[in-house]
Amino acid sequence: MSALPCSSFTVRQLTAEDEPLMHDLLSMFGEAFDDPETYGARRPGPAYLRRLLGGDTFIALAACEGSQVIGGIAAYELMKFEQERSEIYIYDLAVAQAHRRKGVATGLIRALQRIARERGAWVVFVQADPPDEPAVALYTKLGVREDVLHFDLPLPPTEGP
């Protein structure tokens, strides 16, 4: 999928050749989430990004206004085992502060839904933290809410040398 026009911006699915655009997307995530350390301090190298962007399970979408990344989605296709189908999980979705409330997030989600349909996925899903009211409002407008509990299971300590 190449660029899709969406009002005053385009949505582009990143490929293995889009390393510079992926770095712009990471910078935008860091600013939008007010977490530049996570998205900038230990960025993957070129070979890793080529593998990630060129693989079958990771989907990166960038909303661009001209050459500026104004929003993006990082998603994963999860192949199911009980049936021949997959699900698309939105891992991160962000829009730069100056471009919020202009349809960018909805445009990104709609583009991801088209990709999901092309891949034969049966659903796109996302998690939102209840205190993040704008995200909860957006997802409520676009989908069906399910109340679930989320648990992080820590890894066991590594064994000695």
C-alpha positions in Angstrom: 0.0 0.0 0.0 1.4 3.4 -0.9 0.2 6.8 0.2 -3.6 7.3 0.7 -4.9 10.8 0.6 -6.8 11.8 3.7 -7.9 15.5 3.7 -4.8 17.6 4.1 -2.5 14.6 4.9 -1.5 11.3 3.4 -1.1 8.0 5.2 1.8 5.9 4.1 2.6 2.3 5.0 6.3 2.1 5.7 8.5 -0.5 4.0 12.0 -1.8 4.5 13.3 1.2 2.5 11.7 3.7 4.9 14.3 3.8 7.7 14.5 7.7 7.7 10.7 8.0 7.9 10.6 5.4 10.7 13.0 7.6 12.7 10.7 10.6 12.1 7.8 8.4 13.3 9.7 7.4 16.4 10.5 11.1 17.1 6.8 12.0 16.8 5.8 9.2 19.1 8.4 10.4 21.7 7.0 14.0 21.5 3.3 13.0 21.5 3.7 10.7 24.4 6.1 13.0 26.2 8.5 10.1 26.4 11.6 10.9 24.2 13.8 8.5 26.2 11.8 5.4 25.2 11.4 6.4 21.6 14.9 7.9 21.0 17.6 6.8 23.4 18.2 3.3 22.1 16.8 3.2 18.6 17.2 0.0 16.6 20.0 -0.1 14.0 19.4 -0.1 10.2 19.5 -3.9 9.7 16.9 -4.4 12.5 14.6 -1.7 11.1 14.8 -3.2 7.6 13.9 -6.6 9.0 11.0 -5.2 11.1 9.6 -3.0 8.3 10.1 -5.7 5.7 8.5 -8.5 7.7 5.0 -9.9 7.6 3.9 -9.2 11.2 4.7 -5.5 11.8 2.7 -2.6 10.3 3.9 1.0 10.5 1.7 3.8 9.2 2.8 7.4 9.0 0.4 10.3 8.5 2.4 13.0 6.7 1.6 16.6 5.9 4.2 17.3 3.2 7.4 15.8 4.4 6.4 16.1 8.1 5.2 13.1 10.1 2.1 14.3 12.0 0.8 11.0 13.3 1.4 7.3 13.2 0.4 3.7 14.1 2.6 0.8 15.0 0.6 -2.4 14.8 1.2 -6.2 14.8 -0.5 -9.0 12.9 -1.1 -11.9 15.3 -1.7 -15.2 13.5 -4.3 -17.3 15.3 -4.0 -21.0 16.0 -7.6 -22.1 16.5 -8.6 -20.9 13.0 -6.9 -19.7 9.8 -7.2 -16.1 10.6 -5.4 -13.2 12.2 -6.0 -10.2 14.3 -4.3 -6.8 14.1 -3.2 -5.2 17.4 -2.6 -1.5 17.5 0.4 -1.2 19.8 0.9 2.6 19.5 -1.2 5.4 18.0 -0.2 9.0 18.3 -0.8 12.3 16.6 1.4 15.4 17.1 -0.2 17.9 19.4 -0.7 20.6 16.7 -2.6 18.2 14.5 -5.1 16.6 17.0 -8.8 16.8 16.5 -8.4 17.0 12.8 -9.2 13.4 11.8 -5.6 12.2 11.7 -6.1 9.3 14.2 -9.3 8.2 12.5 -7.6 8.3 9.1 -4.8 6.2 10.4 -7.2 3.6 11.9 -9.3 3.5 8.6 -6.1 2.9 6.6 -5.1 0.1 9.1 -8.6 -1.4 8.7 -8.2 -1.6 4.9 -4.8 -3.3 5.4 -6.4 -5.7 7.8 -9.1 -6.6 5.3 -6.5 -7.1 2.5 -4.6 -9.5 4.8 -7.7 -11.4 5.7 -7.7 -10.4 9.4 -11.0 -10.7 11.2 -10.5 -7.8 13.7 -8.4 -4.8 14.6 -8.1 -4.2 18.4 -6.5 -1.8 20.7 -6.1 -1.2 24.5 -6.7 2.2 26.1 -6.0 3.3 29.7 -9.2 4.7 31.3 -7.5 8.0 32.3 -6.7 8.7 28.6 -10.1 10.1 27.9 -9.4 11.3 24.3 -8.3 7.8 23.3 -11.2 6.1 25.0 -13.6 8.6 23.2 -12.0 7.9 19.9 -12.1 4.1 20.2 -15.7 4.2 21.6 -16.7 6.2 18.4 -15.0 3.6 16.1 -15.5 0.3 17.8 -17.1 -1.9 20.5 -15.8 -1.6 24.0 -14.7 -4.7 26.0 -13.7 -4.3 29.6 -10.7 -6.6 30.3 -7.9 -6.8 32.8 -4.3 -6.5 31.7 -1.5 -8.2 33.5 2.3 -7.8 33.0 4.0 -11.1 33.8 7.7 -10.4 34.7 10.3 -12.7 33.4 12.2 -14.9 35.8 15.7 -13.7 36.7 18.5 -14.8 34.5 20.6 -17.6 35.9 24.2 -16.8 36.7 27.2 -16.8 34.3 
